Amino acid sequence: MKNLILERIANLFLYVMAGFAIFLLIRGHNRPGGGFIAGIIAAAGFLFYAIVFGSEAVLKKLHTNPRYIIGTGLLLAFLAAIIPTFSGNPPLTGLWLSIGNIHIGTPLLFDTGVFVLVTGMIVSIITNIMDVLN
């Protein structure tokens, strides 16, 4: 039985949770939030979407295999760890690039890697469990 209202809410909920997750990711280094909690929030949106539409719909929404998302997150976190060594600093030392009033640094790159990794891992677990149960 299809429920049009639930389908619309699930679609809206996914985008709201993804937007809130990105908000938490961006503000998370100096305030509450960060990559891990942002990844959990984003994955919660995908979980609700998967409950309503199924695991195949989540994979279509992602446009890629969650394993590639996990690998991308690991690569970003690794880059954040290794970039400071090129300037003679220990791994995971925070380096910042200032462009006007915007300060972008390796901690944000690391948090983004954690965000992508956690989101991909939870979505992979959700879709695998749903495939086994069906």
HUKA-V650528 format. One record per residue. N is the residue number from 1. RES is the residue in one small letter. PHI is phi in radians with two decimals (none if undefined). OMEGA is omega in degrees with one decimal (999 if undefined). Layout:
{{N & RES & PHI & OMEGA} {N & RES & PHI & OMEGA}}
This chain:
{{1 & m & none & -179.7} {2 & k & -1.60 & 178.0} {3 & n & -2.07 & -174.8} {4 & l & -1.09 & -179.1} {5 & i & -1.16 & 178.9} {6 & l & -1.12 & 177.9} {7 & e & -1.13 & 178.7} {8 & r & -1.17 & 179.2} {9 & i & -1.15 & 179.8} {10 & a & -1.10 & 178.8} {11 & n & -1.15 & 178.5} {12 & l & -1.14 & -179.4} {13 & f & -1.05 & 178.6} {14 & l & -1.06 & -178.9} {15 & y & -1.24 & 177.4} {16 & v & -1.15 & 179.7} {17 & m & -1.16 & 177.4} {18 & a & -1.14 & 177.4} {19 & g & -1.13 & 178.0} {20 & f & -1.15 & 178.4} {21 & a & -1.12 & 178.5} {22 & i & -1.17 & 174.9} {23 & f & -1.03 & 178.9} {24 & l & -1.14 & 178.7} {25 & l & -1.12 & -176.0} {26 & i & -1.19 & -176.1} {27 & r & -1.59 & -167.4} {28 & g & -1.33 & -175.0} {29 & h & -1.28 & -177.8} {30 & n & -1.79 & -179.0} {31 & r & -2.34 & 178.7} {32 & p & -1.01 & -177.8} {33 & g & 2.33 & 179.3} {34 & g & 2.21 & -173.7} {35 & g & -1.15 & -175.2} {36 & f & -1.19 & -178.2} {37 & i & -1.19 & 176.7} {38 & a & -1.14 & 176.8} {39 & g & -1.13 & 178.2} {40 & i & -1.16 & 179.2} {41 & i & -1.12 & 178.9} {42 & a & -1.09 & 180.0} {43 & a & -1.17 & 176.5} {44 & a & -1.12 & 175.2} {45 & g & -1.11 & 177.7} {46 & f & -1.19 & 177.6} {47 & l & -1.11 & 178.8} {48 & f & -1.10 & 177.6} {49 & y & -1.09 & 179.8} {50 & a & -1.19 & 178.4} {51 & i & -1.12 & -177.3} {52 & v & -1.40 & -171.8} {53 & f & -1.83 & -177.8} {54 & g & 1.78 & -174.6} {55 & s & -1.24 & 179.2} {56 & e & -1.12 & 178.6} {57 & a & -1.16 & 177.5} {58 & v & -1.15 & 179.4} {59 & l & -1.14 & 175.4} {60 & k & -1.18 & 179.5} {61 & k & -1.16 & 179.8} {62 & l & -1.33 & -179.1} {63 & h & 1.16 & 178.3} {64 & t & -2.73 & 177.8} {65 & n & -1.28 & 178.4} {66 & p & -1.02 & 177.9} {67 & r & -1.15 & 176.0} {68 & y & -1.20 & 177.2} {69 & i & -1.16 & 177.5} {70 & i & -1.07 & 178.8} {71 & g & -1.09 & 177.7} {72 & t & -1.12 & 177.6} {73 & g & -1.09 & 176.9} {74 & l & -1.11 & 178.8} {75 & l & -1.11 & 178.9} {76 & l & -1.10 & 178.8} {77 & a & -1.14 & 177.5} {78 & f & -1.13 & 178.1} {79 & l & -1.09 & 178.2} {80 & a & -1.11 & 179.5} {81 & a & -1.36 & -171.3} {82 & i & -1.61 & -177.6} {83 & i & -0.98 & 179.9} {84 & p & -1.09 & -179.5} {85 & t & -1.20 & 178.1} {86 & f & -1.24 & 177.3} {87 & s & -1.81 & 175.7} {88 & g & 1.53 & 179.9} {89 & n & -1.69 & 175.2} {90 & p & -1.16 & 177.7} {91 & p & -1.02 & 179.3} {92 & l & 1.14 & 171.8} {93 & t & -1.34 & -179.0} {94 & g & -1.28 & 174.7} {95 & l & -2.13 & -177.7} {96 & w & -2.17 & 174.6} {97 & l & -2.03 & -178.5} {98 & s & -1.80 & 175.3} {99 & i & -2.15 & -175.2} {100 & g & 1.16 & 178.5} {101 & n & -1.61 & -177.7} {102 & i & -1.71 & 179.0} {103 & h & -2.02 & -179.6} {104 & i & -1.96 & -176.2} {105 & g & -2.42 & 178.8} {106 & t & -1.16 & 175.2} {107 & p & -1.08 & 176.9} {108 & l & -1.17 & 176.7} {109 & l & -1.10 & 178.0} {110 & f & -1.14 & 178.0} {111 & d & -1.06 & 177.5} {112 & t & -1.14 & 176.7} {113 & g & -1.10 & 177.4} {114 & v & -1.13 & 178.2} {115 & f & -1.02 & -178.9} {116 & v & -1.14 & 179.3} {117 & l & -1.09 & -178.5} {118 & v & -1.13 & 178.6} {119 & t & -1.07 & 179.8} {120 & g & -1.10 & -179.0} {121 & m & -1.17 & -178.8} {122 & i & -1.19 & 177.6} {123 & v & -1.12 & 177.3} {124 & s & -1.11 & 178.5} {125 & i & -1.11 & -179.1} {126 & i & -1.06 & -176.9} {127 & t & -1.17 & 177.9} {128 & n & -1.16 & 178.5} {129 & i & -1.13 & -179.8} {130 & m & -1.16 & 177.6} {131 & d & -1.17 & 179.8} {132 & v & -1.21 & -177.5} {133 & l & -1.28 & -179.0} {134 & n & -1.57 & 999}}
